[in-house]
Amino acid sequence: MKRKVAVFTGTRAEYGLLYWLMKDIQSSDLLQLQVIVSGMHLSPEFGNTWQTIENDGFAIDAKVEMLLSSDSDVGVVKSMGLGVLGFADALDRLRPDVLVVLGDRFEALAIVQSALIMRIPVAHLHGGEITEGAYDDSIRHAISKLSYLHFTSTEPYRQRVIQLGEAPQRVFNVGAVGLDHLARSPLMSRDELSQSLGFDLSKPFLLVTYHPVTLSEESPRESFQALLDALDRFPEYSVILTYPNADNGGRAIIPLLEDYAQQAPGRVLAIPSLGFKRYLSAVGLASAVVGNSSSGVIEVPSFKVPTVNIGARQDGRLAAESVLHCAAETEAIEAALRQALSPVFSRLCAEVDNPYGAGDASSQIVNVLERFQPESVKPFHDLS
């Protein structure tokens, strides 16, 4: 009998990273893929991206509504409560042999709590990382402690998960799973991307994603406005703006983003979700990636494209030399962008090594999932 592997996804970005792992589980002779979808995927406000999952050839086994239309911390907590209720029913019906989750989102924490009580082993991807500017940092470590198997993106992160008390034989450094796209996903040409978006990309463009910073003094509106003011100083560049995630403060950014696009429709495109194929195609064609998404630090360096990482959200995360860090202030963002767009920095990016692996994570993960035998008790591993 095949081992049932449930893969959870709650956001567009997370699904893009999980795509090839889901395909490889689907193709395995020893594993049966189950797909649990929740969070932003089911929200019209964020693009109804569950449809993309089905269009990619995956059957969705459970849809769990949990996301309140709220921009407050209380709203996020209540969304988590709704998630736990829905995940209990979904997991009871599916009864997977293992649950796969990626990263550090509150949606993932809700389902992992449920799996723990229901004695369903969890395989956690991208544990051990640090993002000091967001409560995601604590969520990530909490998920690690609730998980049985661990697949980290670098060796230092593997050591950090072991430092949390996880046994070394259950912690695997496989690299960043999203880098599998580099070797396996055909990307769109500039003309194809332009036609798909209905937006003229004949001029150089900047790809911009900014999320609220949930654990610092950065005001989402003020920081995002500083970013927009800095972009105004580069009128020769077109701009693709993707929507923020559903963290508290995210919805406050959306009206600013939409107004900015409406004021310059020929220069600025605002879009709720690009989907991973269009997103990665845009990364490869962009003059720079700007904002505070983890993608700018983890995946973008492999495209030899500069990243301007704004503010505190990614503080503490390993980064290649092609990533420039700056304060969430207009002058600092402008200075970093000018450096990123310079010929000297372009040459540096062409030679950079990405610390997050070579793009073969999915096959390594599937190999472990096919052969692991969970124990009923997970001992704490003390460092000697």
N, C-alpha and C positions, 0 to 999 in steps of 0.2 A: 504494500500500500504506500502511495506517495505521502511524503511529509507535507502537511498543509502550512504554507508560509503566507501570513497576512502582511501586506505592506500598507502602512498608513501614510496618507498625504493630506495636509490641510491647507497648503498654499501653492501658488503657481511655481514659485522659485524652487521649492522643495521637490515638487514633482519632476521638474526638469532635471534635477540632479539624480533622481531615482529611476529615470526612464530606462536606461540600459540594464540596470539591475533587475527591474521588473521583467524586461524582455528575456534576460538570461534565466530567471526563475521560471518563466513561462515555458522556456524551451527545455528545461531540465527533465530528464527521465525519472528523477527521484523526488521532484518537488512539484507541488500544486500551488499555483498562485491564487491568493485571495486579495482583493483590493478594497480597502476601507477609505472612503473619501469624506471630508468634513471641512469645516472652517470656511475660508475665503472661496474655495472652489464652488460652493453652493450659493454664493451671494451674487445677485445681479449687479450690485454696486462695484464688485471687483471682477466682473467679466464672465461669470458663470463658467469658470474654466474646467468644471467637471466634463463638459462636452468635449474638450480637447483630449481628455483621458480616453473617452470612448472612441473618438475619432482615430486615436493612435492604436486601436485594436485591443484595448483592455476591457474586459467585462467588470463593471463595478458591483461588488458583492454586497456592499452596505454604504448607504449615504446617511450621515449623522448630522442633522441640523444642530448648530450650537451657537452661531455668531449673532449676537444682538447688534442692532443698529445703534451703537453707543460709542462715544469717544472718551469714556472715562475709565479710570482704573476699576471702579466698582462694576462697570459694564463688562470688562474683561473677566473679572472674577466670576460674575454670574454666567458668562458664556462657558467658562470652564465647568461650572456646576451642571449646566445643561449637557455639556459634552460627556461628563461622567455617566449621567443617566442614560444617554443614547448609546455610549460605548458598551455599557454593561449588557444591553440587549443584543447589540451587534456581535460582541465576542461570545456571548452565550449561544447564539444561533450558529456562528461559524466554527467555534471551538478550534482555532488554529493551533498547530504544534509549536509555532514560534511567531512572534510579532516583530516586524522590522520597522524601526522609526529612525528618522534622521534629525539631528540637530538639537534645537533649543527653544522651540516655540511652545506657547502655553497650550495649544491644541494637543501637541505631542505629550506634554506632561499629564493632561487629563486622561488620555487613553492608556498611558503607561501605568498610572495609578490603578486603573481598572484591571489591567492585565496582571499586576502584582497580586491583588486580592484573589483573582480567579486562577492563579497559579499557571499563568501562561508565560513562558520564558520570553524575554525581550532581547532582541539584537539591536544595539545602538550604534549608529554611524556618526562620526565627527564628534566623539567625546573628547574630553581633555583640553579643549581649546579655551581661549580667554577672550572675552569681549566685555571689558570693564564698564563700558558706557550704557549697558542695557541689562535689565533683569533677566534677559535670556541667559546670561552668564551663570547665574545660580540655577536656573531651570536645567541647563545642560548638565551641570554636575549632579543635580538631583536625579535626572534621568539615568545617568551613569550608575548611580548607586541602586537604582531600581531595576537595572538590566543584568542579564546573564552573560551575553556575548558582546564584545566591543570591537568595532572596526574603526581605527583612527586614521587620520590623514597624514601624520608625520610621526617619526620616532619620538621626538620630545613629548608629543601629545599622548603617545602610548605609555610613556613613563609616568605621565601625570595621572592617567587613569589607574595605573598600578599603585601610584602613591595614594589614591583614594581608597585602597584596600581591595582592589580587584586582582584576582589571580592571574599571573602572567600568561598562563596557558590558555586563558580565555580572552586575551587582548591581542588583536592583530593589527599591525600597521600595513594598510593596503593602499594608502594614498587617497586623494580626494576623488570620490565616486563621479563627480561631475566632469572630470577630465576625460572620462571615457568617450565623451562626444568628439574630442579632438581626432581620435582615430576611427570613429565609427559612424559619425553623423555627417552626411553631406550638407554643406552650407549653401546659402543662396548668394547669387551674384548681386552686385549693386543694383542692376536693373530689375532683377527678380524681386529683391527686397522692396525697392521703390514702388513697383507695381502692386505688390502684396499689401503695402501700407497705404497706397493711394497718396503718396507724399514724395515730393521731388528731393532726391538725394544726390543731385549732380554736384552740389557744393560739399566741401568737407563738413562733417557733422560731429556733434558731441552727444554721447549717450548718457542720460542722467537718471539716477534713481536715488531718492532720499527718503529714509524712513525716520520716524520719530525716535528720539533718544530717551529711553525710559528710566534711566538711572543716573542722571546728571542734571546740571542746572541749565542745559541747553533747552531753550524754548523752541518747540517744533516750528511754530509760525515765524518767529524771528530768524531762526537759523535758515529756514527754507527761503525766506525773503532775501536774506544776505546772499544765498546762492543765486537766486534769480537776478539780483542786482549785479552780481559778478558776471553772469552770462550776458547781460546787456552790453558789457564792455568787449564782447567778441562778436560783433554783428556780422562778420564775414563767415561765421559758422552757423549752420542749421542745428536744431536741437530736437532730439527725441526724448520726451519726458514720460517715464512710466510711473504709475500710481504707487503710493506708499502701501505698506502692509496694514493689517487691521489692529495694530497695537494702539493703546490709548494715546491720543494726539494725532493719529494718522489722518483721521477725517478732517481735522482742522487744516491740513495741508492741501487737500484736494481742491477747494475753491480757488486758492492762490494759483495752483497749477493750471486749472482750467481757464482762469482769467488771463494768465500769461500766454497761453496758447491762442486764445481768442483775439488777443491784441496783435498777434503776428502770425496769422494762419499760414503764410507762405514759408515762414522760417521755423516755426515751432509746431511739433506734433505731440499732443498729449494722448496717451493710450493706457487703458486699465491694465492690459496684459499683452505682451508680445508673443507669448508662447516660447518654449525653449529654442526652437529652430530659428525663429526670427530674431530672438534675443542674441543667440550666439553668432548669427550671421551679422547682426548689427555691431556686436563687439569687434569682430574681425575687420570690419570696414570703418569703424569709428576712428576719429583722430585722437580721442581720449574718452575714457569712462569716468564719470564724475558722480560723487555722492557719498554714501556711507554703507552700501550693501556689502555683504560678505563676498559676493561674487567678484567685486573689484579687487579684492585681496587674494582670493583663492584661485579663481578660474582665469581671469583676464590676463595675468602675466604670461600664460602659455600662448596667448595670441600675439605676444610682442607689442602690445598696446599699452600706453601709459594709463595709470589710474591716479586720480586725485581723490584721496580719501579724506572726507570732511568730518571734523569734530571727534567726539569721544567714543562713538558707538563701537568701533572696532579696536579700541585700545587694548593692547596686550596680545593681539593675534600676530603670528609670524607673517612676514610680508617680504616679497621679493623687492629688489632695488628699483623696479619699475613703478612701485607704489609710492606716491608722494603724500605725506600727511600734512594737514593744515588745520588751523582753527576755523570754527564756523562763523567767520567774519568776512565781509565782502573783500576787503583789501588782501587778506590772507588767501582767500580762494582765487582771486585774480592772479596773485603772484605765483601760486602753485600751478595754475593753468598755463600761464606764460612759460614757465619752466617745462611743463609737460609737453607743450607744443613746439618746443625749440628743436632745431636739427640735432644739437648735441645730445639731448635726452632721447630723441628718437633712435639714435645710434646705440645708446646704452640699452634701450628696451630690446633691440634686435639681438643682443647677446645675453640677455638675462636668463637665469635658471629658476624655474618655479620649484619651491621647496615641497610642493604638495603632490609630487609623484609623476608617473609616466602615463597615466590613463589606462590602467588595466585592473582597476579595483573590483569591478563587478564579477569577473570570473573568479577572483580570489575569494570573494564573499560567498558566492554560490558553492564553491568547493567546501568551505567550512560548514555551511548550512546543510549540505548533503550528508555530512558525516558526524556532526556533533551529537553527543548523547548527554542531555542535561541531567544533572543530579537534583534530588529533591531539596537539598540544602546547599546554600552558597556560602562557604566559609569566608571570613574576613582574612585577607592576606596582609600580614604585618611585614613591614620592611625590616630586614635584619640590620 
